[in-house]
């Protein structure tokens, strides 16, 4: 029987199909290989998160909240924790690539799943660009301290920057280092998932050691006066309004939870390892975020964070009066941010791969390299787009957009839990969200909306434009070419 228009929008993929596709193949019978165990999977989650919020966004978030930015990280962590429980249950039920896109497709329908996919593509693409831009700052700081040489200003500055009256254009500027970083990440990802995951795990361990090093030295210059007044915004926010605004800025730091779920088709024993990987990554991330945030605020007055490049390195240099701690931290940050960019691009390519397998975007994006078993064509396109955005656009335009995409994804995942419980009550027993199917998911949605309401009007405008583009793609291509037709 032919499907009506409304039925097409609400059609869902069977749970078994959503969870087992990776074993049966994509375009031309090719399948992603299951090569990831629990430890490298957890490190993918940690690599996608630690580094973003701590290395970069303190300069953006502290001016909004002052010392109370610690509460912003705590609110973001609690919200992410609630959603992590939802991710863990859905990852057990649907161990497929595509993360919340696959979860939405199996629960709330194709149209909502495609909108979710658009949010994820925005989230991962801009996160990759933003982290690559931050890498450029720390690379320049390292070169300055190590060799007394700086990258020329014109080659490390974007063409489109945030000015007092909006966007400003500087045609003579081009941020070159992010292009080089994205090219190297693309090369590793095309070589193979196992190789990329191993490289990432090594870099994550280096990152954690560097952050412990930072905290140890920063605490030696700890001054409790830096926490008074606690709600000390320099951007015009007052009280909890500043905390909420800063929470929206730092929230994208928890994108790593979603990245773990994008690897469902490449994980050994995914029904066990994906939920454990999500929860393990969240625990590690939260501990380190809080440790470094408290140390940074204690070592430097909140007023100094605004506009500070390579901020953690500068803090160490000011605390010790010496260059070598800043040099070590800058070198560690260069390695750390590499891992963040690597796994962010990885997540973007796997989401595109999943959408293409479902017929909603062209088959080009699901082609698998015969030898490396990776979506090579897909990876090349993603790297080109991410690299160009990073080279041309100021990161100030990107942070809140990434948070918007992440929050939307988290809301849909929370909705999917009770839907899947009702739709498939006889599913095999495994990890389940505690306290029933409504309390934790409902609280997660409320927390996401609380953070989302304080994002800027520009963020909502750009997000609206992106959604219009997504709708055009779906109705002009995806609706007709869906494999569920």
C-alpha positions in Angstrom: 0.0 0.0 0.0 1.3 3.4 -1.0 2.3 5.7 1.9 0.6 9.0 2.5 2.7 12.2 2.8 2.1 12.2 6.6 3.1 8.5 6.9 6.3 9.1 5.1 7.3 11.9 7.5 6.6 9.6 10.5 7.9 6.3 9.2 10.5 4.7 11.4 13.3 2.2 10.9 12.8 -1.2 12.7 15.0 -1.4 15.8 16.8 -4.5 14.6 17.6 -2.8 11.3 18.8 0.4 13.0 21.1 -1.6 15.2 22.4 -4.2 12.8 23.0 -2.4 9.6 26.7 -2.0 10.2 27.2 -5.7 10.0 25.5 -6.1 6.7 27.1 -3.3 4.7 26.5 0.1 3.2 26.8 1.1 -0.5 28.0 -1.8 -2.6 27.9 -4.3 0.3 30.7 -2.5 2.2 30.6 -2.3 5.9 32.5 -0.4 8.5 34.8 -2.7 10.6 34.3 -3.4 14.3 37.7 -2.5 15.6 37.1 -0.4 18.8 37.1 -1.8 22.4 35.9 0.0 25.5 39.1 1.9 26.3 39.7 3.5 22.9 36.0 4.2 22.7 36.0 6.0 26.1 39.1 7.9 25.0 37.2 9.1 21.8 34.6 10.6 24.2 37.2 12.2 26.4 39.2 13.4 23.4 36.1 15.1 22.0 35.4 17.0 25.2 38.4 17.8 27.4 40.2 20.5 25.6 37.3 22.4 24.1 35.7 23.9 27.2 38.9 24.3 29.2 41.5 25.3 26.6 39.3 27.8 24.7 36.0 28.9 26.2 37.2 30.3 29.5 38.0 33.5 27.7 34.4 33.6 26.3 32.5 32.2 29.4 34.3 34.0 32.4 33.4 37.5 31.2 29.7 36.4 31.2 29.7 34.8 34.7 32.9 35.8 36.5 34.0 33.3 39.1 30.5 31.7 39.1 31.5 30.2 35.7 32.2 27.2 38.0 28.4 26.8 38.4 28.1 27.1 34.6 30.3 24.0 34.2 28.4 22.2 36.9 25.0 23.0 35.3 26.3 21.8 31.9 27.8 18.6 33.5 24.5 17.8 35.3 22.5 18.3 32.1 25.0 16.2 30.1 24.8 13.6 32.8 21.1 13.3 32.6 21.3 13.0 28.9 24.2 10.6 29.1 21.8 8.1 30.9 19.4 8.5 28.0 22.2 8.0 25.4 23.4 4.9 27.3 19.9 3.2 27.1 19.4 4.1 23.5 22.9 3.0 22.6 22.2 -0.4 24.1 18.9 -0.7 22.1 20.3 0.8 18.9 24.1 0.2 18.5 24.4 1.9 15.1 26.4 4.7 13.6 24.7 8.1 13.5 24.1 8.6 17.2 21.0 10.6 18.0 20.1 10.6 14.3 19.7 6.8 14.4 17.9 7.0 17.7 15.4 9.5 16.3 14.9 7.4 13.1 14.0 4.4 15.2 11.6 6.2 17.5 10.1 9.5 16.4 10.3 9.2 12.6 12.2 10.0 9.5 11.4 13.8 9.3 12.5 14.4 12.9 15.5 12.2 12.3 16.6 14.3 9.3 16.2 17.5 11.3 18.3 15.9 14.0 20.9 15.0 11.4 21.0 18.6 10.3 21.6 19.7 13.9 24.4 17.2 14.3 26.1 18.2 11.1 26.0 21.8 12.2 27.2 20.9 15.7 30.2 18.7 14.5 31.2 20.9 11.6 31.4 24.1 13.6 32.9 22.4 16.6 35.7 21.1 14.3 36.3 24.6 13.0 36.2 26.2 16.4 38.7 23.8 17.9 41.0 24.2 14.9 41.0 27.9 15.4 41.9 27.6 19.1 44.7 25.2 18.1 46.2 28.1 16.0 46.3 30.3 19.2 48.2 27.7 21.2 50.5 26.9 18.3 51.5 30.5 18.0 52.0 30.7 21.8 54.3 27.7 21.7 56.3 29.0 18.8 56.7 32.4 20.6 58.0 30.8 23.8 60.1 28.1 22.2 61.7 29.9 19.2 60.8 33.6 19.7 58.9 33.5 16.4 55.3 34.3 15.7 53.1 33.3 12.8 52.5 36.5 10.8 49.3 38.2 12.0 47.8 38.1 8.5 48.2 34.3 8.4 46.6 33.5 11.7 43.7 35.9 11.7 40.3 35.2 10.1 38.8 37.2 7.3 35.4 37.6 9.1 35.8 38.8 12.7 33.4 40.0 15.4 33.5 43.8 15.8 31.5 46.2 18.1 28.9 46.7 15.4 28.7 43.1 14.1 30.8 41.2 11.5 33.8 43.0 10.0 35.6 41.9 6.8 39.4 41.9 6.5 40.2 40.6 2.9 43.9 40.5 3.6 43.6 38.0 6.4 43.6 34.1 6.3 44.0 31.8 9.2 46.4 29.1 7.8 47.2 26.8 10.8 43.7 25.4 11.1 43.8 24.3 7.4 47.0 22.4 8.1 45.5 20.7 11.2 42.3 19.7 9.4 44.4 18.2 6.5 46.4 16.1 9.0 43.3 14.9 10.8 41.7 13.9 7.4 44.8 12.0 6.5 44.7 10.0 9.7 41.0 9.3 9.4 41.3 8.0 5.9 44.1 5.6 6.9 41.7 3.8 9.2 39.5 4.0 12.3 41.7 1.8 14.5 44.8 3.8 13.7 43.0 7.1 14.4 41.6 5.8 17.7 45.0 4.6 18.8 46.6 8.0 18.0 43.7 9.7 19.8 44.1 7.6 23.0 47.8 8.5 23.2 47.0 12.2 22.8 44.2 12.0 25.4 46.6 10.6 28.0 49.1 13.4 27.3 46.2 15.9 27.6 45.2 14.6 31.0 48.7 14.8 32.3 49.1 18.4 31.0 45.9 19.4 32.8 47.1 17.9 36.1 50.3 19.8 35.5 48.4 23.0 35.0 46.2 22.5 38.1 49.2 21.8 40.3 51.1 25.0 39.3 47.9 27.2 39.2 47.0 26.1 42.7 50.4 27.4 43.9 49.2 30.9 43.0 45.7 30.4 44.3 44.0 33.5 45.8 40.6 33.1 47.3 40.0 36.9 46.7 39.6 36.1 43.0 36.2 34.5 43.9 34.8 37.7 45.4 32.4 38.9 44.3 31.3 35.4 43.1 28.8 36.8 40.5 31.2 39.2 38.8 30.2 39.6 35.2 32.0 42.1 32.9 29.5 41.6 30.1 26.5 43.1 31.8 24.9 39.9 33.1 23.7 39.8 36.7 23.5 36.8 39.1 22.3 33.5 37.6 21.6 35.2 34.3 25.4 35.3 33.8 25.7 31.7 34.9 23.1 30.5 32.4 24.6 32.5 29.6 28.1 31.1 30.3 26.6 27.6 30.5 25.3 28.0 27.0 28.8 28.9 25.8 30.6 26.0 27.5 27.9 23.4 26.9 29.3 22.4 23.5 32.2 21.0 25.5 30.1 17.9 26.2 29.8 17.0 22.5 32.0 14.0 23.2 29.0 12.1 24.6 27.5 12.2 21.1 30.8 11.3 19.5 30.9 8.0 21.4 27.4 7.1 20.1 28.4 7.8 16.5 30.8 4.9 16.6 28.2 2.2 17.2 28.9 0.3 14.0 32.7 0.1 14.7 32.6 -1.0 18.3 33.1 -4.5 19.6 30.2 -5.7 21.7 28.4 -2.3 21.2 25.4 -3.1 23.5 27.9 -3.2 26.4 30.7 -0.9 25.4 28.8 2.1 24.0 26.8 2.7 27.3 29.9 2.2 29.4 32.0 4.4 27.1 29.5 7.3 27.4 29.2 7.2 31.2 33.0 6.7 31.6 33.8 9.6 29.4 31.3 11.9 31.2 32.9 11.0 34.6 36.4 11.7 33.5 35.4 15.0 31.7 33.5 16.4 34.7 36.3 15.8 37.2 38.9 17.5 35.0 36.7 20.4 34.0 35.9 21.3 37.6 39.5 20.8 38.7 41.0 23.1 36.0 38.2 25.7 36.2 38.7 26.2 40.0 42.5 26.4 39.6 42.3 28.9 36.7 39.9 31.2 38.6 41.9 31.0 41.7 45.1 31.9 39.9 43.8 34.9 37.9 41.2 37.6 38.5 38.1 37.1 36.3 38.6 40.5 34.6 41.8 39.2 32.9 40.1 36.4 31.0 38.3 38.5 28.4 40.0 38.3 25.0 42.9 36.3 26.4 44.6 34.1 23.8 46.1 30.7 24.9 44.8 31.6 28.4 46.0 28.7 30.4 49.5 29.2 29.2 49.4 32.9 30.1 48.1 32.0 33.6 51.1 29.7 34.3 53.5 32.3 33.0 52.0 34.9 35.3 51.9 32.6 38.3 55.5 31.4 38.0 57.1 34.4 36.3 58.8 31.9 34.0 58.4 30.7 30.4 58.9 27.0 30.7 55.5 26.1 32.3 53.7 28.0 29.6 55.9 26.3 27.0 55.0 22.8 28.3 51.3 23.7 28.5 51.2 25.2 25.0 52.9 22.1 23.6 50.4 19.9 25.4 47.5 22.0 24.2 48.7 21.7 20.6 48.6 17.9 21.0 45.3 17.9 22.9 43.4 20.1 20.6 44.6 17.9 17.7 42.8 15.0 19.3 39.6 17.1 19.8 39.6 18.1 16.2 40.3 14.5 15.0 37.3 12.9 16.9 35.0 15.8 16.0 35.7 15.3 12.3 35.3 11.6 12.8 31.8 12.1 14.3 30.8 14.3 11.4 31.8 11.8 8.7 30.0 8.9 10.5 26.8 10.9 10.7 26.9 11.7 7.0 27.7 8.0 6.3 24.5 7.0 8.2 22.3 9.5 6.5 23.6 8.5 3.1 23.0 4.8 3.8 19.3 5.7 4.5 19.1 7.4 1.1 18.4 10.9 2.5 21.6 12.4 1.0 23.5 11.2 -2.1 25.3 7.8 -2.2 28.6 9.6 -2.6 28.8 10.0 1.2 28.6 6.3 2.0 31.3 5.0 -0.3 33.8 2.9 1.7 37.5 2.7 0.8 38.2 -0.9 -0.1 41.4 -1.2 1.9 41.0 1.1 4.9 37.2 0.5 5.4 36.6 4.2 6.0 34.3 6.7 4.1 37.2 8.4 2.3 35.2 10.6 -0.1 33.0 11.7 2.7 36.0 12.6 4.9 37.6 14.7 2.1 34.5 16.8 1.7 34.0 17.3 5.4 37.6 18.4 5.9 37.4 20.9 3.1 34.3 22.6 4.6 35.6 22.5 8.2 39.0 23.9 7.1 37.6 26.7 5.1 35.2 27.8 7.9 38.1 27.7 10.4 40.4 29.7 8.1 37.8 32.5 7.3 35.5 32.9 10.3 36.2 34.2 13.9 35.5 31.6 16.5 33.3 34.0 18.4 30.6 33.3 15.9 30.8 29.5 16.4 30.7 28.6 20.1 27.0 29.3 20.7 26.0 27.7 17.4 27.7 24.4 18.5 25.8 24.5 21.8 22.5 25.1 20.0 23.1 21.9 17.9 24.2 19.9 20.9 21.2 21.0 23.0 18.8 20.1 20.3 20.3 16.7 19.8 20.1 16.1 23.6 16.4 17.0 23.7 15.6 14.6 20.9 17.5 11.8 22.6 15.6 12.4 25.8 12.3 12.3 24.0 13.3 9.0 22.3 13.7 7.1 25.6 10.0 6.9 26.6 9.0 6.4 22.9 11.3 3.4 22.6 10.2 2.0 25.9 6.6 2.1 24.7 7.3 1.0 21.2 9.5 -2.0 22.2 8.6 -3.1 25.7 10.0 -6.6 25.2 13.5 -5.5 24.2 16.4 -7.5 25.7 17.2 -6.3 29.2 20.3 -4.2 29.5 21.1 -0.6 30.7 17.9 1.3 31.5 17.5 4.9 32.6 16.8 4.8 36.4 13.5 6.1 38.0 11.4 5.1 35.0 11.2 6.4 31.4 9.9 9.9 32.1 11.6 11.5 35.1 15.3 11.6 34.0 14.5 12.3 30.3 12.0 15.0 31.3 14.5 16.7 33.6 17.1 16.5 30.9 14.8 18.4 28.5 14.1 21.1 31.1 17.8 21.6 31.7 18.5 21.8 28.0 15.8 24.4 27.5 17.0 26.4 30.5 20.5 26.7 28.9 19.1 27.3 25.4 17.0 30.3 26.4 20.1 32.4 27.1 21.8 31.9 23.7 22.0 35.0 21.6 19.3 36.1 19.1 22.0 35.8 16.3 22.4 32.1 17.2 18.7 31.5 16.8 18.6 33.4 13.5 21.5 31.5 12.0 20.0 28.2 13.3 16.7 29.1 11.7 18.4 29.7 8.3 20.2 26.3 8.6 16.9 24.6 9.3 15.4 26.1 6.2 18.3 24.7 4.1 17.8 21.3 5.8 14.1 21.3 4.9 14.8 22.1 1.3 17.3 19.2 1.1 14.8 16.8 2.7 11.8 17.7 0.6 13.7 18.0 -2.7 15.9 14.9 -2.3 15.6 12.9 0.9 11.8 12.3 0.9 11.9 10.8 -2.6 15.1 8.8 -2.2 14.6 7.3 1.3 15.2 3.6 1.5 12.0 3.3 3.4 10.0 4.3 0.3 
